């Protein structure tokens, strides 16, 4: 996350986990279809890697107004 400036941050979820948060999606990331757990005003995005690769990442991206 370093080097992204004001585009990034962290958000704590209800269960206490920490989630990456961005104002705009990182290059190459796509929305997670059918995700139902996103907070109001945000959409889940992923880096598109396989969940089993060990490189899979997700983040919340603020919706455009």
Contact map, one row per residue, 1 for C-alpha under 8 A:
11110001000000000000000000000000000000000000000000000000000000000
11111000000000000000000000000000000000000000000000000000000000000
11111000000000000000000000000000000000000000000000000000000000000
11111111000000000000000000000000000000000000000000000000000000000
01111111000000000000000000000000000000000000000000000000000000000
00011111100000000000000000000000000000000000000000000000000000000
00011111100000000000011100000000000000000000000000000000000000000
10011111110000000001111000000000000000000000000000000000000000000
00000111111000000001110000000000000000000000000000000000000000000
00000001111100000111100000000000000000000000000000000000000000000
00000000111110000111100000000000000000000000000000000000000000000
00000000011111111110000000000000000000000000000000000000000000000
00000000001111111110000000000000000000000000000000000000000000000
00000000000111111000000000000000000000000000000000000000000000000
00000000000111111000000000000000000000000000000000000000000000000
00000000000111111100000000000000000000000000000000000000000000000
00000000000111111110000000000000000000000000000000000000000000000
00000000011110011111000000000000000000000000000000000000000000000
00000000011110001111100000000000000000000000000000000000011100000
00000001111000000111110000000000000000000000000000000000011100000
00000001111000000011111000000000000000000000000000000000001111000
00000011100000000001111111000000000000000000000000000000001111000
00000011000000000000111110000000000000000000000000000000000011100
00000010000000000000011111000000000000000000000000000000000011000
00000000000000000000011111101100000000000000100000000000000010000
00000000000000000000010111111000000000000000000000000000000000000
00000000000000000000000011111000000000000000000000000000000000000
00000000000000000000000001111100000000000000001100000000000000000
00000000000000000000000011111110000000000000111100000000000000000
00000000000000000000000010011111000000000000111100000000000000000
00000000000000000000000000001111100000000011110000000000000000000
00000000000000000000000000000111111000000011110000000000000000000
00000000000000000000000000000011111000000000000000000000000000000
00000000000000000000000000000001111100000000000000000000000000000
00000000000000000000000000000001111111000001000000000000000000000
00000000000000000000000000000000011111000000000000000000000000000
00000000000000000000000000000000001111100000000000000000000000000
00000000000000000000000000000000001111110111000000000000000100000
00000000000000000000000000000000000011111110000000000000000000000
00000000000000000000000000000000000001111100000000000000000000000
00000000000000000000000000000000000000111110000000000000000001100
00000000000000000000000000000000000001111111000000000000000111100
00000000000000000000000000000011000001101111100000000000000111100
00000000000000000000000000000011001001000111110000000000011110000
00000000000000000000000010001111000000000011111000000000011110000
00000000000000000000000000001111000000000001111110000001111000000
00000000000000000000000000011100000000000000111110000001110000000
00000000000000000000000000011100000000000000011111000001100000000
00000000000000000000000000000000000000000000011111101011100000000
00000000000000000000000000000000000000000000000111111111000000000
00000000000000000000000000000000000000000000000011111111000000000
00000000000000000000000000000000000000000000000001111111000000000
00000000000000000000000000000000000000000000000011111111000000000
00000000000000000000000000000000000000000000000001111111000000000
00000000000000000000000000000000000000000000000011111111100000000
00000000000000000000000000000000000000000000011111111111110000000
00000000000000000000000000000000000000000000011110000011111000000
00000000000000000011000000000000000000000001111000000001111100000
00000000000000000011110000000000000000000001110000000000111110000
00000000000000000011110000000000000001000111100000000000011111000
00000000000000000000111110000000000000000111100000000000001111100
00000000000000000000111100000000000000001110000000000000000111110
00000000000000000000001000000000000000001110000000000000000011111
00000000000000000000000000000000000000000000000000000000000001111
00000000000000000000000000000000000000000000000000000000000000111
